[in-house]
């Protein structure tokens, strides 16, 4: 999205580099996805929106989608592969080839609505994953656990009123896309934290608000929108989570999966723009998923 933009290719590189430094990379199974198909995308996005994205791809330079979201000639190709990774993660897990999966992808997805790109997002990767699990495998209860510091408004909009997919969103109040201070009005479980909140408050909120609802919902698959931008070192937010807090959040997600879905979990990268903390926390997230 440009040389000074926080959503940069380096985000993926630093995660891979950290896994290599920790001597974990070679212990993992690696998969290269295909592009998401139009049929898979149409489960969550409108046909006209997909056509419009294809139409506005620039021949060179950048096309501005909104104040913070830009497209270059290769952006949409990357978005197709990111959504394809979400589909592949679901296939691998539900076919029993792996117990869980992490999709190290960009651009992120959880702000993309059915018909609008925003917040660095074009296709809603986690929504594509959930819809694929429902359509291709007949799942009736899919939980999306979103701990990105920004509320997953696109995911909320796409699944509002769909009792097969339930969104659990932990976010900082007053940030994009809720700058007016309002709270979401959909039927998910939305847990807003005031600016300056530390890990103890986040953990208590997740345990008190999410745990009983998840135990009642009993998901057959757990999907994770793994954003690491609530870290104290990340200037995109005012929350004060630490490496240990993200380790705790990962353990919580894994516990939910073990209790209700046979350990079946697919995680995909959302935010996280301070490269050192992103590298550490995402790499530890992967280590936890792999039990390393």
C-alpha positions as CSV (number, residue, x, y, z in Angstrom):
1,X,0.0,0.0,0.0
2,X,3.0,2.3,-0.3
3,X,6.5,2.6,1.3
4,X,5.3,4.3,4.5
5,X,2.1,2.3,5.0
6,X,2.0,0.1,8.2
7,X,0.4,-2.8,6.3
8,X,3.6,-3.8,4.6
9,X,5.1,-7.0,3.2
10,X,7.6,-7.0,6.0
11,X,4.9,-8.1,8.4
12,X,4.9,-11.6,6.9
13,X,8.7,-11.6,6.6
14,X,9.4,-10.9,10.3
15,X,7.1,-13.7,11.4
16,X,8.8,-16.2,9.2
17,X,12.2,-14.9,10.2
18,X,11.3,-15.2,13.9
19,X,10.1,-18.8,13.4
20,X,13.4,-19.5,11.7
21,X,15.4,-17.9,14.5
22,X,13.5,-20.0,17.1
23,X,14.3,-23.1,15.0
24,X,10.6,-23.8,14.7
25,X,10.0,-23.2,11.0
26,X,11.4,-26.6,9.8
27,X,9.2,-28.4,12.4
28,X,6.0,-27.1,10.7
29,X,4.1,-28.4,7.7
30,X,3.9,-25.8,5.0
31,X,1.2,-25.4,2.4
32,X,0.8,-23.0,-0.6
33,X,-2.9,-22.2,-1.3
34,X,-4.7,-21.7,-4.5
35,X,-6.6,-18.5,-5.1
36,X,-10.1,-18.4,-3.6
37,X,-12.7,-19.1,-6.3
38,X,-15.5,-16.8,-7.2
39,X,-18.0,-19.3,-5.8
40,X,-16.2,-19.3,-2.4
41,X,-16.1,-15.5,-2.3
42,X,-19.7,-15.2,-3.3
43,X,-20.7,-16.9,-0.1
44,X,-19.8,-13.7,1.7
45,X,-19.4,-11.0,-0.9
46,X,-21.7,-9.5,-3.5
47,X,-21.1,-10.2,-7.1
48,X,-21.1,-6.5,-8.0
49,X,-18.5,-5.9,-5.4
50,X,-16.2,-8.6,-6.8
51,X,-16.7,-7.2,-10.3
52,X,-15.9,-3.6,-9.2
53,X,-12.7,-4.7,-7.5
54,X,-11.5,-6.3,-10.7
55,X,-12.5,-3.2,-12.7
56,X,-10.5,-0.8,-10.6
57,X,-7.2,-2.6,-10.4
58,X,-4.6,0.0,-11.5
59,X,-2.2,-0.7,-14.4
60,X,0.5,0.9,-12.3
61,X,0.9,3.0,-9.1
62,X,-1.8,3.1,-6.5
63,X,-5.6,3.5,-6.4
64,X,-6.9,4.9,-3.2
65,X,-9.9,3.0,-1.8
66,X,-10.3,5.1,1.3
67,X,-8.1,7.3,3.5
68,X,-6.0,4.3,4.6
69,X,-6.6,1.6,2.0
70,X,-4.7,1.5,-1.3
71,X,-4.6,-0.9,-4.1
72,X,-1.6,-1.6,-6.4
73,X,-1.6,-3.8,-9.5
74,X,-0.9,-7.0,-7.4
75,X,-3.0,-6.3,-4.4
76,X,-6.1,-8.1,-5.6
77,X,-4.0,-11.2,-6.5
78,X,-2.6,-11.2,-3.0
79,X,-6.1,-10.9,-1.6
80,X,-7.3,-13.9,-3.7
81,X,-4.5,-16.0,-2.3
82,X,-5.1,-14.8,1.3
83,X,-8.8,-15.9,1.1
84,X,-7.6,-19.1,-0.6
85,X,-5.4,-19.8,2.4
86,X,-8.4,-19.5,4.7
87,X,-10.3,-22.1,2.6
88,X,-7.3,-24.4,2.5
89,X,-6.8,-24.1,6.3
90,X,-10.4,-25.2,6.8
91,X,-10.0,-28.1,4.3
92,X,-6.8,-29.3,6.0
93,X,-8.3,-29.2,9.5
94,X,-11.7,-30.7,8.7
95,X,-10.3,-33.5,6.5
96,X,-8.0,-34.4,9.5
97,X,-4.7,-33.7,7.6
98,X,-3.7,-31.3,10.4
99,X,-5.1,-30.5,13.8
100,X,-4.9,-26.8,13.4
101,X,-3.5,-24.2,11.0
102,X,-2.1,-20.6,10.9
103,X,-2.6,-18.6,7.8
104,X,0.3,-16.1,7.5
105,X,-1.4,-13.9,5.0
106,X,-2.0,-10.3,3.9
107,X,-3.9,-8.2,3.2
108,X,-6.0,-8.8,6.4
109,X,-9.7,-9.3,6.1
110,X,-12.0,-8.7,9.0
111,X,-13.1,-5.1,8.1
112,X,-14.2,-6.0,4.6
113,X,-18.0,-6.1,4.4
114,X,-20.1,-7.9,1.8
115,X,-19.7,-4.9,-0.5
116,X,-17.0,-2.6,0.7
117,X,-13.2,-2.7,1.1
118,X,-11.9,-0.7,4.1
119,X,-9.3,-0.8,6.9
120,X,-6.6,-2.4,4.7
121,X,-9.1,-5.2,3.9
122,X,-10.5,-6.4,0.5
123,X,-11.8,-10.0,1.0
124,X,-13.0,-11.1,4.5
125,X,-10.7,-14.1,4.9
126,X,-12.2,-15.4,8.2
127,X,-15.7,-15.0,6.8
128,X,-14.7,-16.9,3.7
129,X,-13.4,-19.7,5.9
130,X,-16.5,-19.8,8.1
131,X,-18.8,-19.9,5.1
132,X,-16.7,-22.6,3.5
133,X,-17.0,-24.7,6.6
134,X,-20.8,-24.3,6.6
135,X,-21.3,-24.8,2.9
136,X,-18.8,-27.6,2.1
137,X,-18.8,-29.5,5.3
138,X,-22.3,-28.9,6.7
139,X,-21.1,-27.4,10.0
140,X,-23.9,-25.9,12.1
141,X,-21.8,-24.0,14.7
142,X,-18.7,-22.1,13.8
143,X,-17.1,-19.7,16.3
144,X,-14.9,-16.7,15.2
145,X,-12.7,-15.4,18.0
146,X,-11.4,-12.0,17.0
147,X,-8.8,-10.4,19.3
148,X,-7.6,-7.7,16.9
149,X,-7.6,-4.3,18.6
150,X,-10.1,-3.1,16.0
151,X,-13.6,-4.5,15.9
152,X,-14.3,-6.9,13.1
153,X,-17.1,-4.9,11.6
154,X,-17.1,-6.7,8.3
155,X,-17.4,-10.1,9.9
156,X,-20.2,-8.8,12.1
157,X,-22.1,-7.5,9.1
158,X,-21.7,-10.6,7.0
159,X,-23.0,-13.0,9.6
160,X,-25.5,-10.9,11.5
161,X,-28.6,-13.0,11.9
162,X,-26.9,-16.2,10.9
163,X,-27.1,-18.6,13.9
164,X,-24.5,-21.0,12.4
165,X,-21.6,-18.5,12.8
166,X,-21.1,-16.5,16.0
167,X,-18.5,-13.7,16.3
168,X,-16.7,-13.0,19.5
169,X,-14.8,-9.7,19.2
170,X,-12.4,-8.1,21.7
171,X,-11.5,-4.5,20.7
172,X,-10.6,-1.1,22.0
173,X,-13.5,1.3,22.2
174,X,-13.3,4.5,20.1
175,X,-11.0,3.1,17.5
176,X,-11.8,2.5,13.8
177,X,-14.4,1.5,12.8
178,X,-16.2,2.7,15.9
179,X,-14.6,6.1,16.3
180,X,-17.9,7.6,17.5
181,X,-17.6,5.6,20.7
182,X,-20.6,3.4,19.9
183,X,-20.7,-0.3,20.4
184,X,-21.6,-2.8,17.8
185,X,-25.3,-3.6,17.5
186,X,-25.2,-7.1,15.9
187,X,-25.9,-10.4,17.6
188,X,-22.3,-11.4,18.3
189,X,-20.5,-11.3,21.7
190,X,-18.8,-7.9,21.6
191,X,-16.3,-7.0,24.4
192,X,-15.0,-3.4,24.2
193,X,-12.1,-2.3,26.4
194,X,-11.4,1.3,27.3
195,X,-8.1,2.9,26.2
196,X,-5.2,2.1,28.5
197,X,-6.6,-1.3,29.5
198,X,-3.9,-3.9,30.4
199,X,-3.8,-7.6,30.0
200,X,-5.6,-8.4,33.3
201,X,-8.7,-6.5,32.2
202,X,-8.7,-8.2,28.8
203,X,-8.3,-11.7,30.3
204,X,-11.1,-11.1,32.8
205,X,-13.4,-9.8,30.1
206,X,-12.8,-12.8,27.9
207,X,-13.3,-15.2,30.7
208,X,-16.5,-13.6,31.9
209,X,-18.1,-12.7,28.6
210,X,-16.8,-15.3,26.1
211,X,-16.4,-18.5,28.1
212,X,-20.0,-19.0,29.1
213,X,-21.3,-18.1,25.6
214,X,-18.8,-20.5,24.0
215,X,-19.7,-23.3,26.3
216,X,-23.4,-22.7,25.4
217,X,-22.7,-22.5,21.7
218,X,-20.3,-25.5,21.6
219,X,-18.6,-24.7,18.3
220,X,-17.7,-27.5,15.9
221,X,-14.8,-25.4,14.5
222,X,-12.9,-22.5,16.0
223,X,-11.6,-19.7,13.7
224,X,-9.3,-17.0,15.0
225,X,-8.9,-13.5,13.7
226,X,-5.4,-13.1,15.2
227,X,-4.5,-9.4,15.4
228,X,-1.5,-8.4,17.5
229,X,-2.1,-4.6,17.3
230,X,-3.3,-4.3,20.9
231,X,0.3,-4.8,22.0
232,X,1.6,-2.0,24.2
233,X,4.4,-1.3,21.7
234,X,2.0,-0.9,18.7
235,X,1.1,2.7,18.0
236,X,-2.1,1.7,16.2
237,X,-3.9,1.5,19.6
238,X,-3.9,2.5,23.2
239,X,-4.3,-0.9,24.8
240,X,-1.4,-2.3,26.8
241,X,-1.3,-6.0,26.1
242,X,2.1,-7.8,26.4
243,X,3.6,-10.9,24.8
244,X,2.3,-12.9,27.7
245,X,-1.3,-11.7,27.2
246,X,-1.3,-12.9,23.6
247,X,0.1,-16.2,24.8
248,X,-2.8,-16.4,27.1
249,X,-5.3,-15.5,24.4
250,X,-3.9,-18.3,22.2
251,X,-4.2,-20.7,25.1
252,X,-7.8,-19.7,25.6
253,X,-8.6,-20.3,21.9
254,X,-6.9,-23.7,22.0
255,X,-8.8,-24.6,25.2
256,X,-12.1,-23.8,23.5
257,X,-11.2,-25.8,20.5
258,X,-10.1,-28.8,22.7
259,X,-13.3,-28.6,24.8
260,X,-15.8,-28.4,21.9
261,X,-14.4,-29.1,18.5
262,X,-11.8,-31.8,18.9
263,X,-9.0,-29.3,18.8
264,X,-10.0,-28.1,15.3
265,X,-8.8,-24.5,14.9
266,X,-7.8,-22.3,12.0
267,X,-6.1,-19.0,12.8
268,X,-5.4,-16.2,10.3
269,X,-3.3,-13.0,10.6
270,X,-5.2,-9.8,10.9
271,X,-3.5,-6.7,12.4
272,X,-0.2,-6.1,14.1
273,X,2.1,-3.2,12.8
274,X,4.9,-2.9,15.3
275,X,7.2,-5.4,13.6
276,X,9.3,-6.6,16.6
277,X,6.2,-7.3,18.8
278,X,4.3,-8.8,15.9
279,X,7.2,-11.1,15.1
280,X,7.5,-12.3,18.7
281,X,3.7,-12.7,19.4
282,X,2.8,-14.3,16.1
283,X,5.7,-16.7,16.3
284,X,4.7,-17.7,19.8
285,X,1.1,-18.0,18.6
286,X,2.3,-20.5,16.0
287,X,4.5,-22.4,18.6
288,X,1.5,-22.7,20.9
289,X,-0.7,-24.0,18.1
290,X,2.0,-26.6,17.2
291,X,2.6,-27.4,20.8
292,X,6.3,-26.6,20.4
